[in-house]
Amino acid sequence: MDVACVQANHVLAMGVDGRDIERCKRAAKEFGALTPPIVGKLPGGGRIVLNGGCEFAALREMGAREMNAVAVDIRNEEDGAKISLLLASLKRSPDALCEGMLIQQALYAGDVTQSQICAIIGKSAAWVSKRLALVTRLDPGVREFVSRQLLDPGSAQEIARLPADKQYEFAVGVVRDHLPKSAVEKLVSGYTVEECPDAVKRQIIKDPQGAVPRFMQKGTDRYIPASVNLQKLRAGGIGDQIAAVDITMSVLGKSLYELWPETAMPFAKALARLSEDFGSMIVTIQKLVSPGKNQGEEVRHAN
């Protein structure tokens, strides 16, 4: 078909930028016209692009005189607009997992780098890395959830940020409870921050739906165990707070006595923080309970 005889579709052109056209030009130079435009033939002999506006623009900029195209008879431009809309609705990209597998295959071929793939498909390095994560960092069982459309690709990308041995159990809970991507993103982000206590991490993995409400809160309050009524404790004043700590320390002391270094490993970070907090709290309590004794010690040290 003669390129000069085909009218560009200005509506379709609004969704195309220079980078898209450059990508189409590179593809056409290397592989030829992979997706020929669809052109509407008007009764008076005019022709207008109905689909493939980017490919058509690339061919024109390359100075092509002829092109392969699919011709469709239309009554008028309004009729052509309906067909363009239908074609746009039928156009479907491969899902994220499929894209990740295609990227991985291209990299395994050895003749392209990840940066080159970014340039070819017009996506950022972060986008390509996330797609690859679905294949390289995601548990095979979770990938199966995606391929069976039980788990959306966006949630799977978030789950890939979790430790490999935690992904499947967490994904089972997400699928079971029908959690949306927004909830999955909050839970995974909460799990991966350094200050997240081990008890909260276990709840996130084993009971993701139960952990969601705490991540609706802001700051460190989200890490308060569900068994603690923080609002009531704050309102109760110092007396209730001392009593609560006294009881908690009694229960904790018995639990710690039954632990061994090996069984304490999952709680190592939390126990280290607790040890530091206790150390500073002891100094403060001593100053409050025996102020004269502490002042005397400070004077002796000064002398």
C-alpha positions as CSV (number, residue, x, y, z in Angstrom):
1,M,0.0,0.0,0.0
2,D,1.2,3.5,-0.9
3,V,2.2,5.3,2.3
4,A,1.5,8.7,0.9
5,C,-2.1,7.8,0.2
6,V,-2.9,7.0,3.8
7,Q,-4.1,9.7,6.2
8,A,-2.7,9.7,9.7
9,N,-5.2,9.3,12.5
10,H,-4.8,12.3,14.7
11,V,-6.7,10.8,17.6
12,L,-4.4,7.7,17.7
13,A,-1.4,10.0,17.3
14,M,-2.3,11.7,20.7
15,G,-1.3,8.4,22.5
16,V,2.1,8.1,20.8
17,D,5.3,10.0,21.7
18,G,8.7,10.3,20.1
19,R,10.2,7.4,22.2
20,D,7.5,5.0,20.9
21,I,8.2,6.0,17.3
22,E,11.9,5.6,17.8
23,R,11.4,2.1,19.2
24,C,9.2,1.2,16.2
25,K,11.9,2.5,13.8
26,R,14.6,0.4,15.5
27,A,12.4,-2.7,15.3
28,A,11.5,-2.1,11.7
29,K,15.1,-1.7,10.7
30,E,16.1,-4.9,12.5
31,F,13.2,-7.2,11.9
32,G,11.0,-5.4,9.3
33,A,7.3,-4.4,9.9
34,L,6.3,-6.9,12.6
35,T,2.8,-5.4,13.1
36,P,1.4,-3.9,9.9
37,P,-1.1,-1.0,10.4
38,I,-4.8,-1.5,9.9
39,V,-6.1,1.0,7.4
40,G,-9.8,1.9,6.7
41,K,-10.8,2.4,3.1
42,L,-13.4,5.1,2.6
43,P,-16.0,5.0,-0.3
44,G,-14.5,8.0,-1.9
45,G,-11.1,6.4,-2.1
46,G,-9.6,8.0,1.0
47,R,-7.6,5.9,3.5
48,I,-7.1,6.4,7.2
49,V,-5.2,4.5,9.9
50,L,-7.4,2.6,12.3
51,N,-4.8,0.8,14.3
52,G,-1.0,0.9,14.4
53,G,-0.5,4.6,14.4
54,C,2.9,4.3,16.0
55,E,4.1,1.9,13.3
56,F,2.7,4.1,10.6
57,A,4.4,7.2,12.0
58,A,7.7,5.3,12.1
59,L,7.4,4.2,8.5
60,R,6.7,7.7,7.4
61,E,9.7,9.1,9.3
62,M,11.9,6.4,7.8
63,G,10.8,7.6,4.3
64,A,9.0,4.4,3.4
65,R,7.0,4.7,0.1
66,E,5.1,1.4,0.5
67,M,4.0,-0.7,3.4
68,N,2.2,-3.9,4.2
69,A,-1.2,-3.1,5.7
70,V,-4.5,-4.7,6.5
71,A,-7.3,-2.9,4.6
72,V,-10.8,-2.7,6.0
73,D,-13.8,-1.1,4.2
74,I,-15.6,1.6,6.2
75,R,-18.6,3.8,5.5
76,N,-17.2,7.0,7.0
77,E,-14.7,8.2,9.6
78,E,-17.2,7.7,12.4
79,D,-17.5,4.1,11.4
80,G,-13.7,3.9,11.5
81,A,-13.6,5.3,15.0
82,K,-15.8,2.4,16.2
83,I,-13.4,-0.1,14.7
84,S,-10.4,1.7,16.2
85,L,-12.1,1.6,19.6
86,L,-12.9,-2.1,19.2
87,L,-9.3,-2.9,18.1
88,A,-7.9,-0.9,21.1
89,S,-10.1,-2.9,23.5
90,L,-9.0,-6.3,22.0
91,K,-5.3,-5.4,22.3
92,R,-3.9,-7.2,25.3
93,S,-0.4,-7.3,26.6
94,P,1.0,-10.5,28.1
95,D,0.7,-10.8,31.9
96,A,3.6,-9.8,34.1
97,L,4.8,-13.3,34.7
98,C,4.9,-14.0,31.0
99,E,6.8,-10.7,30.4
100,G,9.3,-11.8,33.1
101,M,9.8,-15.1,31.4
102,L,10.3,-13.5,28.0
103,I,12.9,-11.1,29.5
104,Q,14.7,-14.0,31.2
105,Q,14.8,-15.9,27.9
106,A,16.2,-12.9,26.1
107,L,18.9,-12.5,28.7
108,Y,19.8,-16.2,28.6
109,A,20.3,-15.9,24.8
110,G,23.4,-13.8,25.7
111,D,23.2,-11.2,22.9
112,V,21.3,-8.5,24.8
113,T,21.9,-6.8,28.2
114,Q,19.2,-5.7,30.7
115,S,19.9,-2.1,29.7
116,Q,19.3,-2.9,26.0
117,I,16.0,-4.6,26.9
118,C,14.9,-1.4,28.6
119,A,15.6,0.5,25.5
120,I,13.9,-2.0,23.2
121,I,10.7,-2.1,25.1
122,G,10.8,1.5,26.4
123,K,10.5,0.6,30.1
124,S,12.5,1.6,33.1
125,A,15.2,-0.5,34.8
126,A,12.9,-0.8,37.8
127,W,10.1,-2.1,35.7
128,V,12.3,-4.8,34.1
129,S,13.7,-5.7,37.5
130,K,10.3,-6.2,38.9
131,R,9.3,-8.5,36.0
132,L,12.4,-10.5,36.4
133,A,11.8,-10.8,40.2
134,L,8.6,-12.8,39.4
135,V,10.8,-15.4,37.8
136,T,14.1,-15.3,39.6
137,R,13.2,-14.4,43.2
138,L,9.6,-15.7,43.5
139,D,8.8,-19.0,45.1
140,P,7.7,-21.5,42.4
141,G,4.5,-22.1,44.3
142,V,3.6,-18.4,44.2
143,R,4.4,-18.3,40.5
144,E,1.9,-21.1,40.1
145,F,-0.7,-18.9,41.8
146,V,0.0,-16.2,39.3
147,S,-0.2,-18.5,36.3
148,R,-3.5,-19.9,37.5
149,Q,-4.8,-16.3,38.0
150,L,-5.4,-16.9,41.8
151,L,-2.9,-14.1,42.6
152,D,-2.5,-10.8,40.7
153,P,1.0,-10.0,39.3
154,G,1.2,-6.8,41.2
155,S,0.8,-8.6,44.6
156,A,3.3,-11.2,43.4
157,Q,5.9,-8.5,42.7
158,E,5.5,-7.3,46.3
159,I,5.7,-10.9,47.7
160,A,9.0,-11.3,45.9
161,R,10.5,-8.8,48.4
162,L,10.0,-11.3,51.3
163,P,12.5,-13.9,52.3
164,A,12.2,-16.9,50.0
165,D,11.2,-19.3,52.8
166,K,8.3,-17.0,53.8
167,Q,6.7,-16.3,50.4
168,Y,4.6,-19.3,49.9
169,E,2.9,-19.3,53.3
170,F,2.2,-15.6,53.1
171,A,0.8,-16.0,49.5
172,V,-1.5,-18.8,50.7
173,G,-3.0,-16.4,53.3
174,V,-3.3,-13.6,50.7
175,V,-5.2,-15.9,48.2
176,R,-7.3,-17.4,51.0
177,D,-8.4,-14.0,52.4
178,H,-8.6,-12.3,49.0
179,L,-6.4,-9.4,50.1
180,P,-5.9,-6.6,47.6
181,K,-2.5,-5.4,46.3
182,S,-2.7,-2.3,48.5
183,A,-2.9,-4.5,51.6
184,V,-0.1,-6.8,50.4
185,E,2.1,-3.8,49.8
186,K,1.6,-2.4,53.3
187,L,2.2,-5.8,54.9
188,V,5.4,-6.5,52.9
189,S,6.7,-3.0,53.6
190,G,6.0,-3.5,57.3
191,Y,7.8,-6.8,57.3
192,T,10.9,-5.6,55.6
193,V,11.6,-2.6,57.9
194,E,14.3,-3.2,60.5
195,E,12.2,-2.1,63.6
196,C,9.4,-4.6,62.9
197,P,9.3,-7.0,65.9
198,D,9.6,-10.7,65.3
199,A,6.1,-11.3,66.7
200,V,4.6,-8.9,64.2
201,K,6.6,-10.6,61.4
202,R,5.1,-14.0,62.4
203,Q,1.6,-12.5,62.4
204,I,2.1,-11.0,58.9
205,I,3.2,-14.4,57.5
206,K,0.7,-16.6,59.3
207,D,-2.3,-14.3,59.5
208,P,-2.0,-11.5,56.9
209,Q,-5.6,-10.5,57.2
210,G,-5.3,-10.2,61.0
211,A,-2.2,-8.1,60.6
212,V,-3.8,-5.6,58.2
213,P,-5.5,-3.4,60.8
214,R,-2.2,-2.6,62.6
215,F,-0.8,-1.2,59.4
216,M,-3.6,1.2,59.1
217,Q,-2.0,2.9,62.1
218,K,1.0,5.3,61.8
219,G,4.4,5.2,63.4
220,T,5.5,2.5,65.9
221,D,1.9,2.0,67.2
222,R,1.5,-0.5,64.4
223,Y,3.9,-2.9,66.1
224,I,2.1,-3.0,69.4
225,P,0.8,-6.6,70.0
226,A,-2.9,-7.1,69.7
227,S,-3.1,-8.3,73.3
228,V,-2.1,-4.8,74.5
229,N,-4.9,-2.2,74.7
230,L,-2.5,0.8,74.1
231,Q,-5.2,3.4,74.2
232,K,-6.5,2.2,77.6
233,L,-2.9,1.8,78.9
234,R,-2.1,5.4,78.0
235,A,-5.3,6.7,79.5
236,G,-4.7,4.8,82.7
237,G,-1.7,6.8,83.9
238,I,1.6,5.9,85.3
239,G,0.1,3.6,88.0
240,D,-1.6,1.3,85.5
241,Q,1.5,1.4,83.2
242,I,3.8,0.3,86.1
243,A,1.4,-2.5,87.0
244,A,1.2,-3.7,83.4
245,V,5.0,-3.8,83.0
246,D,5.3,-5.6,86.4
247,I,2.9,-8.3,85.3
248,T,4.4,-8.5,81.8
249,M,7.9,-8.9,83.2
250,S,6.8,-11.7,85.4
251,V,5.3,-13.6,82.5
252,L,8.2,-12.8,80.3
253,G,10.7,-13.9,82.9
254,K,9.2,-17.4,83.1
255,S,9.2,-17.7,79.3
256,L,12.9,-16.5,79.0
257,Y,13.9,-19.0,81.7
258,E,12.5,-21.8,79.5
259,L,14.4,-20.7,76.4
260,W,17.8,-21.9,75.1
261,P,20.2,-19.8,73.0
262,E,19.1,-21.9,69.9
263,T,15.4,-21.4,70.5
264,A,15.9,-17.7,71.3
265,M,17.5,-17.0,67.9
266,P,14.2,-15.9,66.2
267,F,13.8,-13.3,68.9
268,A,17.4,-12.1,69.0
269,K,16.9,-8.6,67.7
270,A,13.9,-8.0,69.9
271,L,15.7,-9.2,73.0
272,A,18.7,-7.0,72.2
273,R,16.5,-4.0,72.0
274,L,14.8,-5.0,75.2
275,S,18.1,-5.4,77.0
276,E,19.1,-1.8,75.9
277,D,15.7,-0.4,77.0
278,F,15.9,-2.1,80.4
279,G,19.5,-0.8,80.9
280,S,18.5,2.8,80.4
281,M,15.2,2.3,82.3
282,I,17.1,0.9,85.4
283,V,19.2,4.0,85.5
284,T,16.2,6.2,85.4
285,I,14.3,4.2,88.1
286,Q,17.3,4.3,90.4
287,K,17.5,8.1,90.1
288,L,13.8,8.3,91.0
289,V,13.8,5.8,93.8
290,S,17.1,6.7,95.5
291,P,18.0,10.2,94.4
292,G,20.3,10.9,97.4
293,K,22.3,7.7,96.8
294,N,22.8,8.5,93.1
295,Q,23.8,12.1,93.9
296,G,26.3,10.9,96.5
297,E,27.8,8.5,93.9
298,E,28.0,11.3,91.4
299,V,29.9,13.5,93.9
300,R,32.3,10.7,94.8
301,H,33.0,10.1,91.1
302,A,33.5,13.8,90.6
303,N,36.1,13.9,93.4
